[in-house]
Amino acid sequence: MPGVTYQQILTKMKKELDQALAHADQKDKVLKYVRSIKVMTELITDSEEDRDNVNPKYPSVADVTENLDDDYEVEHDKANGDSIFDF
């Protein structure tokens, strides 16, 4: 996960949990902190799922570009020239 480390996210989650515990008697504040924790949890789990769910059905850009032949020229029986505007 580029940019933000798991350590940073987990540290922030701990701070949010501490705040929720400090305000345990105030339902609206507890819900605010718990929602924040939920978002951070999803950030970690979704990033892991995205890595695991790479669709092998489609080739990568690198695979496609490796197979390109720069000297490939289309030959048509009725083509008059090299330009796409030659009919």
MODELLER restraints for C-alpha pairs under 7 A, 6 or more apart:
rsr = mdl.restraints
at = mdl.atoms
rsr.add(forms.Gaussian(group=physical.xy_distance, feature=features.Distance(at['CA:9:A'], at['CA:40:A']), mean=6.63, stdev=0.5))
rsr.add(forms.Gaussian(group=physical.xy_distance, feature=features.Distance(at['CA:13:A'], at['CA:37:A']), mean=5.42, stdev=0.5))
rsr.add(forms.Gaussian(group=physical.xy_distance, feature=features.Distance(at['CA:13:A'], at['CA:40:A']), mean=6.97, stdev=0.5))
rsr.add(forms.Gaussian(group=physical.xy_distance, feature=features.Distance(at['CA:16:A'], at['CA:33:A']), mean=5.42, stdev=0.5))
rsr.add(forms.Gaussian(group=physical.xy_distance, feature=features.Distance(at['CA:16:A'], at['CA:37:A']), mean=6.63, stdev=0.5))
rsr.add(forms.Gaussian(group=physical.xy_distance, feature=features.Distance(at['CA:17:A'], at['CA:33:A']), mean=6.72, stdev=0.5))
rsr.add(forms.Gaussian(group=physical.xy_distance, feature=features.Distance(at['CA:19:A'], at['CA:33:A']), mean=6.95, stdev=0.5))
rsr.add(forms.Gaussian(group=physical.xy_distance, feature=features.Distance(at['CA:20:A'], at['CA:29:A']), mean=6.86, stdev=0.5))
rsr.add(forms.Gaussian(group=physical.xy_distance, feature=features.Distance(at['CA:20:A'], at['CA:30:A']), mean=4.73, stdev=0.5))
rsr.add(forms.Gaussian(group=physical.xy_distance, feature=features.Distance(at['CA:20:A'], at['CA:33:A']), mean=5.59, stdev=0.5))
rsr.add(forms.Gaussian(group=physical.xy_distance, feature=features.Distance(at['CA:23:A'], at['CA:29:A']), mean=6.52, stdev=0.5))
rsr.add(forms.Gaussian(group=physical.xy_distance, feature=features.Distance(at['CA:23:A'], at['CA:30:A']), mean=6.32, stdev=0.5))
rsr.add(forms.Gaussian(group=physical.xy_distance, feature=features.Distance(at['CA:24:A'], at['CA:30:A']), mean=6.05, stdev=0.5))
rsr.add(forms.Gaussian(group=physical.xy_distance, feature=features.Distance(at['CA:79:A'], at['CA:87:A']), mean=6.21, stdev=0.5))
rsr.add(forms.Gaussian(group=physical.xy_distance, feature=features.Distance(at['CA:80:A'], at['CA:86:A']), mean=5.74, stdev=0.5))
rsr.add(forms.Gaussian(group=physical.xy_distance, feature=features.Distance(at['CA:80:A'], at['CA:87:A']), mean=5.91, stdev=0.5))
